[in-house]
Amino acid sequence: MDAYGTNTTKALAGSPSSRCEAEYGGQVRTDTETYTFASAAVGFTVQVGVLKPGEVYVDGYIAAADLGSATTLQLGDAGDTDRYLAATVFTTVDQVTDCRAFAGVGYKNDTAVEIPIYVTTGVEEASGAIKVVIKKAGR
């Protein structure tokens, strides 16, 4: 072994409370949302969840119908519109796509206000249903 990760280093220092609080002794919560697009224009946004102050984004996925011949969706927030999922084509019935972009996994809301999470359409208009699941850790 050549090195320790950030949280392991903190734990080995004898102070587990200095680890990221949301993951250490926190609870995983899930936001689940559905929405049906009806010829939604490119750039149409739908709020599908929220990160409360102190919560950490852990994982998520989008399940969708065939939304169009080249329709894309991305999952993000006001600070980064594709923080959790970069633009991804949703053209297959019953497609399930993980929302685990590097910038999003482990992202902590260290502000004093809630951060809304949005799905945004791209490339062409969208028609069809989506289900979004967002897993987050917090106390």
N, C-alpha and C positions, 0 to 999 in steps of 0.2 A: 504494500500500500504506500502511496506517495503523498496523499493529502486527505483531509476531511472536508466534507461539505460544510456550509455555513452553519446550519442548525446543529449538526453533530458537534462542531467545534464549541458552540455555545453550551450544549448539554455537558460536554466533557469538562467545561470550565466550572461545573458544579452549580450552575444557576439555570435550571430548566425554565424558570419564569422569564428568562430573557429570550427564550425561543419565541417564534411568532405565536402570539397568544391565541389566535383563532384556531390554529392547528393543534396546539398543545392543550388538551383538556376541553376543547371546543366541541360543538355539535355540528353535524352536517345537516343542512336544511335544503329543501328542494323547492324551486319555483317551477310550476308547470303551467303552460299557457297554450291556447289554441287560437288560430285565426284563419279565416277563409278570405283569400284575395279574390276580388272580382274586377279583373282588368286593371289592376293597380299599376300606375305609371312607374317608370324608372325613377328611383330615388324615394319611393314611398317607404315610410318608416312606421313600425309598429312596436310599441313598448311591450316587452315580454318578461321583464323581471326588474329587480333592483338589488344593488349591493348596498346594504346599510353600513353606516360608519363602523369600521373595525372588521367587517366581513371580508373573506377571501374567496375569490372565484376558484373552484376546485375542478369542475368538469361540466360538460353540457353536451347536448346533441339536438339536432333538428330532424324530425321525420316529416316527410312531405309527399304530396301527390306529384304528378307530372305537372309542373307549373307553367310550362311553355317550351318552345323549341330551343331556346338558349337562355332562359331566365336564370339569373344568379341571385343568391342571397348572401348576405354577410351579417355577422353578429358582432356588435360593439357597443360603444357608449360615446358620449359627447367628446371625450378626450381622445378617442381613437376608434373610428367607426368600424374597424375590423380587428379589434383587440383579441377577440375570442375565435373568430372564423373569418378568413379572407374570402373574397368573392368566390363562390362555388356554384357550379351549374347544378340545377335541380330539374332534371328532365326525365327522371325515371319514377314510375309509380312505386310507392312504398320505399323510397330512398331514405336511408338514415345516415346522417353525417355527423361525426364527432366535432365538437367545437373546442379544440385544444390547441389553439395557436400559442406559440412560445410566449408572446407578450401577455397573454391572458391567464394562463395557468399559474396560479399563485398570486395573481394580482390582488393587492389589498387596498380597500378603500380606507385611506388614512386621513380622510377629511371628516368634517363634522356634519356633512349633509349626505343624503342618499344619492347614489349614482344610478340613474335609470339605464337599463340595458335594452338595446333596440335590434330588431331585424330590419335590414334595408334591402330593397329590391334593386336589381341592376340589369343592364344590357337590354332587356325588353320587358314589356308589361307582364305581370304575373296573375294567373288565375288558378285557384285551387287551395286546398287546405294544408296547413302546417301545424305541427305540434312541437313545442320547444320545452326542453327540460334543462334547468340550470341548477347545478349543485354548488353550494357555497358553505364555507365553514365560518363559525362565529360563536360567540357566547350569548 
